[in-house]
Amino acid sequence: MISKEEELYILKRAYLPEHVVSLMTIISKAEPLLIDDHLIYVKDNWAILVGYPLNGDFSGNRIKPLVHLITKQHTIRYLWVIAPEIPGDLAGIPSEMKHDDYYRLDIAGFRMKGNLHKAVAKAKTKLVVERSGQTTEEHGSLIREFLRREKPGALTRELFSGIPEYARASDTAIILNARDPKGQLSAFFVIETAAKTFDTYVVGCHSKKYYVPYASDMLFFEMINITRRNGKSFINLGLGVNSGIRRFKEKWGGVPFLRYEFCEYTLGQSRPFAILDAITSKL
């Protein structure tokens, strides 16, 4: 287990959502471990290795010893590894591989473009922003609407379905709601604020039933204001995921800042439901 002192050390040096222990453990229900300045999450017969060191530069030579230690001390059948670069002969042949980039928005250099000013101003004529610490049945209904409409994969469904529990259990999560004149929930963002130098955009969701143009832009701008007021230096916007999500992040000034590689290794005979994407695809 990680001590309170260790968690404070981690949050001071964190730069990724996966470094926020509370976020990861609430969603994954795993036990966090801090070994050689790397975070590892272990539960039952699986483990997640976060190959991004809290101190110092990344080195692929540090990944193999960590995998060896995990598999020696725990009965691991399924292993997920994320890192800027994963050694090719790490744990046999991966059953799944992905490549992406983490995106960030630097607060000090942020300047909102004229078209975004207009979009946010237009949304503010029809919506109000409400801040809360928990979700309600309204959020659950909007999530179910989103899942029916978009029909995402099982991993994304698991992430969105876990948001109400995460919000209830977290002391550092912020829910930003956009409500129309009748009080209907048009959109919401979930933000994680535990890290010392940045905030994390966890998920966002908008309604087609109570749709108002630019609701997500209005919430994005409010997220920036919260991060600025908190004295944080940047927002971690998560992964690029797809072209539409990348365009949205880039129009607000988000830039790729760190390479992401993901490998899933099946060390046993069967493959489980891969939860890692439910944690890292956010966003």
N, C-alpha and C positions, 0 to 999 in steps of 0.2 A: 504494500500500500504506500501511497505518497503522503508524507506528513504535511501539516499546514505550512511549515517553513519551506518545504520543497515546492509546494504549490505557489507560494508567493514568489519564489525564485523563478519558477517557470513563467508565471504571468508577467514578470518584469522583462523577460527576455523573449517572450513569444512574438512571432510574426506571422503565424498561420492559424486558421481556425482549429486545426488538429492539435495545436499546442494548448488550447483552452480546455483544461481537464474537465471542468464541470459540463461544458457543452458535449464533449465526447462521451463521458460516462453516463450522463442522463439518457442520451439517445441510444448508445450501444449496450448499456447495462454491464460494461466490462470493468475489470480492475485495472487501474493505471499503474504503470511501473516507470521509474526513471533510471535508466542504465546508460552510462557513458554519455550523458547529456542528450540522450534520445528518449522520446516517449514511446512506450509500448502499451497496448491495451489487450488484455487477455481475458477470455471467458470460455468456460467449458473446454472444448477441444479446438478453439480457433484463437488467432492472435492478429493484431494489426501493428505493424512496425512503421512508425513515422520516421523516415530516414532523413529528416531535416534537423540538424543539431541546433541546440539552443545557444551554444557558444562556438565560435570558430566557423571556418569554412567547411562545406560539405566535402567528404571524401568517401568514395565507394569502398575503400579498404576497411572502413569501420562497419559496413553493413553485414558482411559475412560473419564476423565474430558475434554480432548481435543475434543473427539468425541461429547460429550454433548454440548460443547460450539459451535462447528461448526454447528451442526444441529439446535441449538437454534437461532443462528445469521443469518444463511443462509438457503434458501430453498433447501435442499440437498435430492435428490432421489437416487443418486448413490455415493457410497463411496469406495475409494481404500485406503488401509492401508498397509504400509510396515514397518517392525520393526524386531529386532532380535527375538522377541517372541511376538505373538499377543494373548491377553487374549481371552479365549474360548467363553465368553459370551459378547463380545464387542458390537455387533450391530445385534444380531440375528444370523441366520444361513447364512454363506457366500455362495455366488453362485459360487465362484471359490477360490481355495487355491493353493499356490505354495511354494516350499521350495528350497533353493539354498544357495550358499555362494558367497560373494564378494571376488575377488582375487586382490592381490597387488604384486608389484615388488619393493623391496627396492633397492634404487640406491647405497647406500654406500656399501652394501655387494654383489653387482652384479659382477659375474665373468663369462664371456662367455665361454662355453664349446668348445672343439676343433671341434666337428662336426658342431656347429653353425658358428664358424669361417670360415670353409670351405664352408658352404652354402652361407653365406653372401658374401664371396670373389668371389664365382662362379657367384652369381647374379650381382655383380658389374662389371663383365667382359662384361655383355650384357645389363645392365640397368644403367640409371643415376637417381639420386633422385632430384626432383624439389619441391620447397616449395612455396605455394601460400596461399592466404587468402580467395579465393572464388573458387567455382566449375564452370565448363563450360559445354557446351553441350556434350563434351567428357565424363564427369563424369555422366551426365544424361544417355547417351547411354550405358555406362558400368553398371550403376545401372539397367537399363531396361533389359540388357542381363542377369545380375545376377538374377533378379526376374523371368525371363522366364525360366532360367536354374534350379534354386533351388525351384521355386514355393512355397515360404514360406507362412505362414499364414498372415491374414489381418494386424495384429499388426506389424509384421516385415516389410511388404510392406509400411505401413504408415511411419515408422521410416525412411527407406531408401528414400522414396519419399520426405520426408521433409528436407533432408540434404542440397539441394541447397539453400533453403530459410534460413535455420539456418546459413549456411556459409556466406550468404550475410548480415545477420542482426547482426552477432556476431563480436565483435572487438577482441575476444580472441581465436577464432578457428584457427587452423592451418591445412591446407591440404597438405599432403605429397604425391607426385606423383612419380611413377616409370615408366620411359619411355624407350622404346627400341631404337635401333639405327635409326629407321625411324621416331622417335618422337611419336609413338603410345603409348597410355596410357595402361600400362599392369596391374597396380594395384594402389590403393590409400588408405590412412588412413586419418581419421579425428580425431584430438586431441583437447581437450579443456584445456586451460591453465590459467583460471581465478583464481583458488584457490591458496592460498599462499604457501602451503606446498606440493602440489602434482599436477600432470597433469592427465588428464582422457583420456583413449582410448575410443572414442565414437563408431566408426564403421570402418570396413575395407572391401574392396571389390577387387577382382581380376578378370581379364578377361580370358576367355577361347579362345577367338578369337585371342588375342595378348598375349597369355600365355608365361611366362618365369618362369622356376623353381626358387623357393626361393625368389620371389619378395616380398612376405609378410614378410619373415624373414629380408630382407634388410631394409624394412620400419620400422619393429619393432626395429631394432638396431638403426636406425636414431631417432626414437621416444625416446629411452633411452638417446641418446646423447643430444637431445634437453632438456630433463628434467634435465639432469646433468648440462648442461650449464646454465640453469635457476636457479640452486641452490635449486631445489626441492628435497625432501627426498624420495618420492616414486611415482609410477604410479598406479593409480587405474585402474585395468583391467576389472572392471565390474563383471558380474556374470559368473558362470561356464557354464550355459545354457545347454550344452550337452557334451558327452564324447569327441568328436572331438575338440571342442573349449577348453575344459579343458586341453586336452593333449598339444595343441599348447601353451597355457599360461604356463603350468607347465614345458615344455621343456625349456622355457626361464627363468625359476626361479620364476614364479608366484606361490603364495601360498594362500590358503583360509585364510582370517583373520577376517571375520565377518559374522555371520549367517544372512540369509535373509529369512524372511517369508512375504508372500503376501496374502492378503485376499480381495476379492471383495464382497461388500455388496450391494444388491439391496433393497433400502428402499421404492421403488415404485412398480408399477405393471409390468413394462417392463424393459428390460435390454438393455443398449446402447452399442455402439461400445466401448469396453474397451481400452482406450488409454494408460493406465499405462505401459503395456508391451512395447509399442512403445518407451517409454522413458527409461525403466530400463532393457530391454532385450539386449542391446548392446553387448553388449559389452561383 
